[in-house]
Amino acid sequence: MLFKAPEGAAVRNRRKDRKMSVTIKSPREIELMRHSCKVLAEIHERLKEEVKPGISTLELDIMAERLIRENKCIPNFLHYNGFPASICASVNEEIVHGIPRKDKILKEGDIISIDCGCIYEGYHSDAARTHAVGKISPELEKLIRETENSFYAGIKKAVAGNHLNDICTAIEDYITPFGYGIVEELTGHGIGTHMHEDPSIPNFAMNRRGVKLRPGMTFAIEPMINLGRADVIFHDDGWTTTTADGLPSAHYENTILITEEGEPEILTLL
């Protein structure tokens, strides 16, 4: 689940940083987060198996909540600021925060982004995946693939001693040649004892270096990439966010840990 860009504007236009507090997790805290993230990774794999024509987004939500609770975790999206479900289920032009519904039935050729998280002993996990529903067009296959690849381009820079903007710039530099729209109004975030912690993490270059990366920091990095323009529409339900031009969007997210060794650890992958 995402942060809105501070003050409702693209982060690149901010002239001044507010004072931030980016938490460094202890070894014990990291182990608790690892468990929360492992459970979430397994749930995403189970949900992927169920994505097929004819299933409703509400059925996927019911399954996700059951799996989370069976693993002695709590769904952190459910009732978060009033959100009514355990997953965000965003179909086609829905970028993020799609509310699961009984009458939202997946059909051949759709794409769906499932964003989900859980809490284990007070520690949060957060990850998103975009899936094909049956056979999709090569154009959509490429959008999903390159959105995921942009995440990996970004985390190559998620190394202790670098700065936050190194991650943001790498994602933008990877995506720009494809001509896709990079969503600016929504960002990734820090994560730990709260789902949303400092810092906000945009998917494009900022006008500042941002925080210096240190071992023990945990982030949710999540490119949101539109097939067409970057413009978005926030809908009246207070949650659903769609592309302004009605073209599809993809979303890929993992919770990562900045390590002593160099490469970050991707906590929400099996």
MOHU-V571512 format. One line per field, one symbol per residue. psi: psi as a letter, one per 20 degrees, with the letter a starting at -180 (. if undefined). A space follows every 10 residues. Layout:
# MOHU-V571512
psi: ???
This chain:
# MOHU-V571512
psi: qqqqpqkjrp hhiphpprpq ooqpqrhghh hhhggghggg ghghhghhhi orpiqqhhhh gggggggghh jkrpoihpjo kjpjriqpno pdiogrkppp qhjnpqrpir qppopqrrpo lipqqpqqqp qqobprqhgh ggggghgghh ghggihjmpp hrrghhgghh gghghgiijr pophiqrarr qdiqhorqrq nrkrprkrha qppqpiqpqo pnpopqhcri qrppriiigp prqhjjqrqq ppqqpqpprh iepqpohkq.
